[in-house]
Amino acid sequence: MSTAPKEGTILSRVEQRGIEPVPEDQRNGSPGQLFWVWFAANISILGIPLGATLIAQGLNLWQAVLATIIGAFGSFALVGIISIAGRRGGAPTLTLSRAIFGVRGNAGPTLVALLSRLGWETVNTMTGAFALLSLIAIIFGTSADAKRSPFLTFVCIAIFVALTVVVSAAGHAFILTVQKWATWIFGALTLLVAIYLATTVDWSSFIGNAPGSASAFLIGVGTIAAGTGIGWVNSGADMARYQKTSVKSGSLILTAAAGAGIPLVVVIGLGSVLTAGNSTIASAADPVAAVRSALPAWVSIPYLIAAFAGLLMSNNLSVYSAGLTTITLGIRIPRVYAVVVDVVVTTCGALYFTLGSDGFYGPFVTFISLLAVPLSTWAGIFLSDMIFRKRYDSDGLLNLRADSPYWYWHGINLPAIVSWLVGIVVGFLFVTAQVSKNEVWFSGPLAGSFLGRNGLAWLVSLLLGGILYAILHLLSKDSVAVRSSSND
């Protein structure tokens, strides 16, 4: 039997609940808690390569900052909106998604969401290992090159993974506590680095750079949105499911947008400033070492500590969410075991890419660009459904049999699944997956159009998925049942 997080000391609050909806009398969360959760999860150094990408795309510093503000705050506002569903239904995001896609049809979006989480965790883990390698190199004089120190690289990955397991396996209450304190401690270290850069960088060498084109700016906004909030959009309800039912919707949206947006503007801005003054950062195989080399040792140490911790905070939340997603997929294991399975997969991936990859930025941006299409389509459908659905059947979300209220047609809600597939296909028509100037993985037939050139495939998918679902839903006989249950 699942229970709410246990009371007592912080370390004793191991969450026993899996994907079961949280009873209303056990929901005692507040929006302020989510502010710290999203803030800590976005102090990550992965904002540095995003900032570098903006400059590499031809934007000047001021355009890069504006693109970051729009992309980060806007995309995390979507995360906040989806958090409202978590407050309504008390269940993880992909579990609530069963009500939309059907208990069988939901397998597709859930699998994509799991791949997204595993991908981000692999990137977090390998970058965290880079940070620890660089820190050890400064203190002990060892090599910071992962390929020259494979055993030390393995140890660094193992340390990062072990710390992730401790926090993620402990669950919701422990994550809330850790993320709050991490925000103050490691946010201060990040601010220290930012102040150093602001007072020592040669602003005159790039402050007057000519602005990039409007097209490059739109691509920049899309890159930031895809690399920040869109990647978290399917986790919005995972932490919000413990929120009091009396919490205002606007508060959830504001805490997600501000909690993530503030640190992202700072960290991505750092990446833009560093790259504007040193163009080699944009092509570095190890972004951590590249940034470290641009800083004196006394600044590098707090920078690397903050980098490692920021990646860890992001990974804690991602692995927690991935564990819930794994259970939703139908793998019937306790949540703690799901966390362990998840980190085993990401550890293998991190070892492979850390010791065998020759580049970082190209594959990183390509990865987030490709996954942005199915994730955005799902988000559009989920948001559209929230207009019609004000409540969820708690028992129905866990019932995978034919008598489930979310069985629809053979376990599949055709309006949702058709809208999702159409949105994905159309979205990929506008996508170019390009690792470098000479290496293109995939290019859609409409990639050269205005929408394709400006990196707006994710927005096309989001709008098309949401609008098409709304139309098909209203025409479907099942819509009557949904609207009826919403008013019970």
Number of C-alpha atoms within 10 A of each C-alpha: 6 13 13 18 18 14 11 8 8 14 13 13 18 20 20 18 19 25 24 19 23 23 15 16 9 14 18 13 19 18 21 14 18 25 23 26 28 28 29 30 25 27 31 28 28 27 25 25 27 29 32 28 26 32 25 17 16 18 25 23 24 16 21 30 23 16 25 30 22 17 27 30 26 21 27 29 24 22 25 29 23 26 30 26 28 28 29 21 27 32 28 30 29 29 27 30 25 28 27 27 28 26 31 20 24 24 19 16 23 26 16 16 26 25 14 22 27 22 20 23 29 24 22 27 30 28 27 31 30 26 29 26 25 27 25 18 14 17 10 9 10 15 15 23 18 22 14 12 14 14 11 20 23 19 14 22 24 16 15 24 24 13 14 26 20 15 25 27 23 23 25 22 22 21 22 19 14 17 25 19 14 22 25 13 13 22 19 14 20 26 16 15 19 17 11 13 17 13 9 8 13 12 14 9 10 16 14 11 14 11 15 17 14 12 14 21 23 18 22 30 27 27 28 31 27 30 25 26 27 27 23 23 25 31 28 26 29 28 27 29 27 27 27 19 20 11 15 14 17 13 18 26 22 19 23 29 25 21 24 28 27 17 24 30 25 21 26 29 26 26 27 31 28 24 25 25 17 15 14 13 27 26 19 17 16 23 24 29 20 17 21 19 13 14 16 9 14 9 16 21 21 18 26 26 18 25 25 26 26 28 28 27 29 24 31 27 28 24 28 28 27 29 28 27 28 23 21 28 20 13 10 12 14 16 25 23 13 22 28 18 16 21 23 12 14 23 20 13 18 24 21 13 15 28 17 11 13 10 17 20 21 19 16 18 20 21 19 22 23 19 21 28 28 25 26 30 27 31 25 27 29 25 19 21 20 15 10 18 20 17 18 21 17 17 12 18 25 18 16 18 14 13 11 18 20 28 23 21 13 14 21 21 24 21 22 26 22 16 25 29 17 16 29 26 14 18 30 25 17 26 27 23 21 18 19 14 7 6 10 12 11 15 16 16 13 18 22 15 12 12 20 23 18 22 26 23 28 31 20 23 32 28 18 23 32 25 16 20 26 23 13 16 23 14 12 14 11 17 17 13 11 21 16 12 16 14 10 7
